[in-house]
């Protein structure tokens, strides 16, 4: 598992990624692909939110917006790249 610093609703926190799978876009014709999701590619990411002391922070996770979640997923992919 990896852990990195981030923010949710402007509040500093730690993100612990449990799993991260990046599915690249399909390289063939859209007509031979099983679904539009697979054609364009997608990322599966499961993570937990902790406060800066490392304690679970469900109260903070409940404040997460779609924009926060997308940014955190992007940060996780960047963290994996090194």
C-alpha positions, 0 to 999 in steps of 0.5 A: 500500500502507498500513502501520500499527503493530499487535501479534501475540502482544503483540509490536509490529510493522508491518502492510503491507496488500497488498489490502483488499476489503470486500464489503457484505451482500446487500440482497435476499432470502436466497433470491435470493443466491448464497451465505450468505457473500455474503448476510452480507458478508465482507472479503478482506485480504492483508497482510505482517508486519514488525518495527518496523524494517521487516524481514519477520517471518515468525517473528512472522506464524507466531505469529498467532492467529485473534483477531490476524488478525481484529483486524488486519483490523479495524484495516486497515478503520479505517485506510482510513476515516481 
